[in-house]
């Protein structure tokens, strides 16, 4: 199990640095599937598999998003003046989203994950502004819109354990950002969600029975370690490609990866 997590942590690292996501869209379906296969759906861990997958994914983002942010900062691809206003609001939303996830059944969280993926893909394909870069500079948002957007991104991301990229990348893309800029900014925007969300998952679920000693709340610590090592290797490997992928291909591969994860989550039981 842990050798598989090591390899898939590497995949998560690659997608984190190049596409702004990876913790959730790779780890959630993977860890959910492995937990069901290893422990069985009727065990304590099997019944909590979706919560464990989401919580562990959120914890992994603290590490992966930090390292990826540093890599992008070194390449000067992060527009910090657009990132800073959203950070606090995303942290607030993350607490709300994680608290909501703990109170819902794993099956509800799973189908929320599937539904949100489907809506995101349809919106990117059917509405103009994602597949082609509209402008050369990113248009800033007003204060009120920034607050509402940040809280919404943090809430949805922590609820589903997917980071903020699934919302922030399409948003920034439609406001004129290149895919390189949009994915670069998605990583620091995932950090407040990851920190607040992880703390909430640990504190609100610390007394869950039957998970074992290697759990901090719903966070699987051994799985987290294997994923973090793999993620570090993946980020190192992929960092050389920052800014080198043609914008149109970058956008299409982003949507392709989302579609693959959607299919996996629909058919996994």
C-alpha positions as CSV (number, residue, x, y, z in Angstrom):
1,X,0.0,0.0,0.0
2,X,2.7,2.5,1.0
3,X,4.9,1.8,-2.0
4,X,1.8,2.7,-4.2
5,X,1.3,5.9,-2.1
6,X,5.0,6.8,-2.7
7,X,4.6,6.6,-6.4
8,X,1.3,8.4,-6.5
9,X,2.7,11.0,-4.2
10,X,5.2,11.7,-6.9
11,X,2.3,12.1,-9.4
12,X,0.6,14.5,-7.0
13,X,3.8,16.5,-6.8
14,X,4.1,16.8,-10.5
15,X,0.4,17.9,-10.9
16,X,0.8,20.3,-8.0
17,X,3.7,22.3,-9.4
18,X,2.4,22.2,-13.0
19,X,-1.4,22.4,-12.6
20,X,-1.9,23.8,-9.2
21,X,-3.6,20.7,-7.9
22,X,-2.6,17.2,-6.9
23,X,-3.2,16.7,-3.3
24,X,-6.9,16.2,-3.7
25,X,-7.5,15.2,-7.3
26,X,-4.8,12.5,-7.0
27,X,-4.8,11.5,-3.4
28,X,-8.5,11.5,-2.5
29,X,-9.6,8.9,-5.1
30,X,-6.4,6.9,-4.6
31,X,-6.4,6.7,-0.8
32,X,-10.2,6.1,-0.8
33,X,-9.8,3.1,-3.1
34,X,-6.8,1.7,-1.2
35,X,-8.5,2.0,2.2
36,X,-11.6,0.2,1.0
37,X,-9.5,-2.5,-0.7
38,X,-7.2,-3.1,2.3
39,X,-9.6,-2.8,5.2
40,X,-13.0,-3.6,3.6
41,X,-16.0,-1.3,3.3
42,X,-17.6,-2.5,6.6
43,X,-14.6,-1.9,8.8
44,X,-14.2,1.2,10.9
45,X,-11.6,2.6,8.6
46,X,-13.6,1.5,5.5
47,X,-16.7,3.4,6.7
48,X,-14.6,6.5,7.4
49,X,-12.5,6.1,4.2
50,X,-13.8,9.2,2.4
51,X,-13.2,11.4,5.5
52,X,-9.7,9.9,6.0
53,X,-8.9,10.5,2.3
54,X,-10.1,14.1,2.4
55,X,-8.3,14.9,5.7
56,X,-5.0,13.2,4.7
57,X,-5.1,15.0,1.3
58,X,-5.7,18.3,3.0
59,X,-2.7,17.7,5.3
60,X,-0.5,16.8,2.3
61,X,-1.3,20.2,0.8
62,X,0.5,21.9,3.6
63,X,3.7,20.3,2.5
64,X,3.2,20.2,-1.3
65,X,1.7,23.6,-1.7
66,X,4.5,25.2,0.4
67,X,7.3,23.6,-1.7
68,X,5.6,24.3,-5.0
69,X,5.0,27.9,-4.0
70,X,8.7,28.3,-3.3
71,X,9.6,26.8,-6.7
72,X,7.2,29.2,-8.5
73,X,8.5,32.1,-6.4
74,X,12.0,31.3,-7.6
75,X,10.8,31.4,-11.2
76,X,9.0,34.7,-10.5
77,X,5.6,33.4,-11.7
78,X,3.6,34.3,-8.6
79,X,1.7,37.6,-8.7
80,X,1.7,38.2,-5.0
81,X,-0.4,41.4,-5.2
82,X,-3.3,39.3,-6.4
83,X,-2.7,36.5,-3.9
84,X,-2.5,38.4,-0.6
85,X,-6.0,39.8,-0.5
86,X,-7.6,36.3,-0.8
87,X,-5.5,34.5,1.8
88,X,-7.4,35.4,5.0
89,X,-10.8,34.9,3.5
90,X,-9.8,31.4,2.2
91,X,-8.6,30.5,5.7
92,X,-12.0,31.4,7.1
93,X,-13.8,29.5,4.5
94,X,-11.6,26.4,5.1
95,X,-12.7,26.2,8.7
96,X,-16.3,26.3,7.6
97,X,-15.8,23.7,4.9
98,X,-13.9,21.2,7.1
99,X,-16.4,21.5,9.9
100,X,-19.2,20.7,7.4
101,X,-17.3,17.7,6.0
102,X,-16.9,16.1,9.4
103,X,-20.7,16.4,10.0
104,X,-21.6,14.7,6.7
105,X,-21.4,11.0,5.7
106,X,-18.5,9.8,3.6
107,X,-20.9,9.1,0.7
108,X,-22.3,12.6,0.7
109,X,-18.7,14.0,0.6
110,X,-17.8,11.6,-2.3
111,X,-20.8,12.6,-4.4
112,X,-20.2,16.3,-3.6
113,X,-16.6,15.7,-5.0
114,X,-18.0,14.1,-8.1
115,X,-20.6,16.7,-8.7
116,X,-18.2,19.6,-8.3
117,X,-15.8,18.0,-10.7
118,X,-18.5,17.6,-13.3
119,X,-19.7,21.2,-13.0
120,X,-16.1,22.5,-13.2
121,X,-15.3,20.6,-16.4
122,X,-18.6,21.6,-18.1
123,X,-18.1,25.2,-17.1
124,X,-14.6,25.3,-18.5
125,X,-15.6,23.7,-21.8
126,X,-18.9,25.5,-22.4
127,X,-18.1,29.0,-21.3
128,X,-15.5,31.1,-23.1
129,X,-12.4,32.3,-21.3
130,X,-10.7,29.1,-20.1
131,X,-9.3,27.2,-23.1
132,X,-7.9,30.4,-24.5
133,X,-6.1,33.2,-22.6
134,X,-8.3,36.3,-22.9
135,X,-5.9,39.0,-21.9
136,X,-2.2,39.7,-21.2
137,X,-2.8,40.9,-17.7
138,X,-5.0,39.7,-14.8
139,X,-7.8,42.0,-13.9
140,X,-8.0,42.5,-10.1
141,X,-11.3,42.0,-8.1
142,X,-13.1,44.5,-5.8
143,X,-13.0,44.1,-2.0
144,X,-16.4,42.6,-1.7
145,X,-16.0,40.2,-4.5
146,X,-12.6,39.2,-3.1
147,X,-14.1,38.4,0.3
148,X,-17.0,36.3,-1.1
149,X,-14.7,34.5,-3.6
150,X,-12.1,33.7,-0.9
151,X,-14.6,32.3,1.6
152,X,-16.3,30.2,-1.2
153,X,-13.0,28.8,-2.4
154,X,-11.9,27.9,1.1
155,X,-15.2,26.3,2.0
156,X,-15.5,24.1,-1.1
157,X,-11.8,23.2,-1.1
158,X,-11.8,22.1,2.5
159,X,-15.1,20.3,2.2
160,X,-13.8,18.2,-0.7
161,X,-10.1,18.1,0.2
162,X,-9.0,19.3,-3.2
163,X,-7.2,22.6,-2.6
164,X,-8.4,25.9,-4.1
165,X,-7.1,25.3,-7.6
166,X,-10.3,23.8,-9.0
167,X,-11.9,27.2,-8.4
168,X,-9.0,29.7,-8.4
169,X,-7.4,28.4,-11.7
170,X,-10.7,28.9,-13.8
171,X,-11.4,32.2,-12.0
172,X,-7.9,33.6,-12.7
173,X,-7.9,32.2,-16.2
174,X,-11.1,34.1,-17.0
175,X,-9.7,37.3,-15.6
176,X,-6.9,37.2,-18.1
177,X,-4.2,35.0,-16.5
178,X,-2.0,32.5,-18.5
179,X,-2.1,28.9,-17.3
180,X,1.4,29.3,-15.8
181,X,0.3,32.3,-13.8
182,X,-3.0,30.8,-12.7
183,X,-1.4,27.6,-11.5
184,X,1.4,29.4,-9.8
185,X,-1.1,31.5,-7.8
186,X,-3.2,28.4,-7.0
187,X,-0.4,27.0,-4.8
188,X,-0.1,29.8,-2.2
189,X,-3.9,30.2,-2.3
190,X,-4.1,26.5,-1.2
191,X,-1.9,27.0,1.8
192,X,-4.4,28.9,4.2
193,X,-7.0,26.3,3.3
194,X,-4.6,23.4,4.0
195,X,-3.5,24.7,7.4
196,X,-7.0,25.7,8.6
197,X,-8.6,22.6,7.2
198,X,-6.1,20.2,8.6
199,X,-6.4,21.7,12.1
200,X,-10.1,21.5,11.9
201,X,-10.1,17.8,10.8
202,X,-7.8,16.9,13.6
203,X,-9.6,18.8,16.3
204,X,-13.2,17.9,15.3
205,X,-12.5,14.2,14.7
206,X,-9.9,13.4,17.3
207,X,-12.2,11.1,19.2
208,X,-13.3,8.9,16.3
209,X,-13.2,5.3,17.4
210,X,-11.5,2.4,15.6
211,X,-9.0,4.2,13.4
212,X,-5.8,3.2,15.3
213,X,-2.7,4.8,16.8
214,X,-1.3,6.2,13.5
215,X,-4.2,8.6,13.1
216,X,-4.4,12.3,14.1
217,X,-8.1,12.7,13.9
218,X,-9.0,11.5,10.4
219,X,-5.4,12.1,9.1
220,X,-3.6,8.8,8.3
221,X,0.0,9.7,9.4
222,X,1.8,6.8,7.7
223,X,0.0,7.4,4.4
224,X,0.8,11.1,4.8
225,X,4.6,10.4,5.2
226,X,4.7,8.2,2.1
227,X,2.8,10.7,0.1
228,X,5.0,13.6,1.2
229,X,8.2,11.9,0.2
230,X,6.8,11.0,-3.2
231,X,5.4,14.6,-3.6
232,X,8.9,16.1,-2.8
233,X,10.4,13.9,-5.6
234,X,7.7,14.8,-8.0
235,X,8.0,18.5,-7.4
236,X,11.7,18.4,-7.9
237,X,11.3,16.6,-11.2
238,X,8.5,18.8,-12.6
239,X,10.0,22.2,-11.6
240,X,12.1,22.3,-14.7
241,X,8.9,22.5,-16.8
242,X,7.5,25.6,-15.1
243,X,6.6,28.1,-17.8
244,X,7.6,25.8,-20.7
245,X,4.2,24.2,-21.5
246,X,2.3,26.0,-24.3
247,X,-0.7,27.8,-22.9
248,X,-3.3,26.0,-25.0
249,X,-1.9,22.6,-24.3
250,X,-1.6,23.4,-20.6
251,X,-5.3,24.3,-20.4
252,X,-6.4,21.2,-22.2
253,X,-4.3,18.8,-20.1
254,X,-5.7,20.4,-17.0
255,X,-9.2,19.5,-18.1
256,X,-8.1,16.1,-19.2
257,X,-6.7,15.3,-15.7
258,X,-10.0,16.5,-14.1
259,X,-12.0,14.2,-16.4
260,X,-9.8,11.2,-15.5
261,X,-10.3,11.8,-11.8
262,X,-14.1,12.3,-12.3
263,X,-14.4,8.9,-14.1
264,X,-12.4,7.1,-11.3
265,X,-14.6,8.6,-8.5
266,X,-17.8,7.7,-10.3
267,X,-17.0,4.0,-10.7
268,X,-15.0,3.4,-7.5
269,X,-17.1,1.7,-4.8
